[in-house]
Amino acid sequence: MKRIAIEEAFVTRSVMAEWHRLHQSGVMEDGFRLMANTILADTPGNAPLHARLLDVGPGRLAQMDRDGIDMAVLSLTSPGVQVFNADLATTLAAEANDELAAAVRAQPQRLAGLAAVAPQDPERAAREIERARRSLGLVGVIINSHTQGEYLDLDKFQPLLTTAEYEDMPIYLHPREPGPGLLDPYKDYGLYFATWGFAVETSLHAMRLIMSGTFDRFPKLKVILGHMGEGIPFWLQRIDNRYQLQVRIGAVKKLKRLPSEYFLENFVITTAGVTSGPALRLALDVLGADRVMFAADFPYEDAAEAVRFLNEADMDDATRAKLFQHNATALFGLAG
């Protein structure tokens, strides 16, 4: 049994440099300013994190060996290129994908990759997804939730979703801080960050995709949510219940299916950053063993702890093998 971790972050020096340039300019989203002032800041405390993000070579592989991880599916760390203007973002995404593809070619048994794109220009993002699949051998797409306050359910993003579905490229919907219209109440107490705001932002994005009928238009589109599904598995029964009430009173348009049915058909989740036995049991009870995958969320989380948690979790070996390996190989077309 291989242990495949699928929410493993990296960054390129070019993207890091442009983040700093944007921060220094003072012209940026408030949410990015908060992130740049904390986790992206050049401080002694952040230095080990930044070094790990930049390393997709021997240091990364050695850490994987120490943690007990056989393969990592790498993706450009949040907020990726989604804070830049469209031209710069498109260029940086392509460069990052080239670097990632080179790292994968050098270690094809140990690394795979998700393509970064610039949703700011959906047509060029679609072409980059096609290039990533056909020329670079990348196996999915990373989208760091909102792009300058906009979400993928909007009509303008249909070229991106059309190509992701056609090319069979799952979209990992990864957290970032809440969008501009949501941010203010989260600025206090660090709530914008991973403690709460990340899950609120990403689950909102997922619910917009469901409630907008996006999956009626793109029925084969696959979306991945980390962190045990960003809370949605816990709420599915109530979501269906209240949706049906809203349909009866004319508050929302009736979908072809219940919200939970879209979630169970079009979404898969990962264990990234969650080492809670009750949370894992709920996810398996609600979604089934075929829709939960292992992720460590390195370097933001302790990957060795994540491996140890799943090694010791109360489940049979067949289920454990699905979470560690088989679900990822099936979704991404990885070698078994």
C-alpha angles and dihedrals in degrees: 000000000000122000108225117186114198109185100060117144134218136163135203124232090240094056092045091050092050091049089056092046091052092048092050091051091062091219106112146103114290091237093056089047090057091050093045091051091054126021096015095047120113098244132139089250092054097043096089091048093051092047091053092048092053095048117088093151137067095330092054092047092048090052090050089053091051091048095047097245118143099189135015125201102212127207136177107267124249132308086020113174096329094102096060134080114274098258096049092042093051092050094047092047092053092047092049091050091051090052092046093049090051091053090049092049089052093052108020093161093053107033139046129167148220117216122242116221136180108239087187085085106033095186093054090041088056091051090049091053089053092048092047092054101039103033107021102037095230115156108214146353132265118215117179096213115258122027108212089328097314129115133212095249089075115105092239090070096056094103089058094048093043091056095043089054095044094047092045091238112155114219116229103210100207127189130255132160118299117281124261094269092054105033106090100076089047097055093084123080094006091285092142088069133075095292090077119327097067093057093044092051096046096042089050089054091050092048091050089055091050099043094044092061092245091145092054086061094039105029095165096048113120122207125190123208121192131208095054091307098312091274097302097114089061092054103040097105092050092044090057092044095051093040090057090050091050090051091052093052093043096247096126137023115259114251125213089248140019116275090246091056092057090048093051092046105038105028135069125182138210136215092234112154095353122106098167119128095206091049091051092048091051092049092051092045093050102036105022129234094284094065102050123081136183121254131164102196092223130213093019094054136038103267093191089057090049091053092046091050094055093040089058100035117123102257139104121268093253091057092045090052091052092053096043099040126345100062091051094047090050096046097045100029092241123166110268 
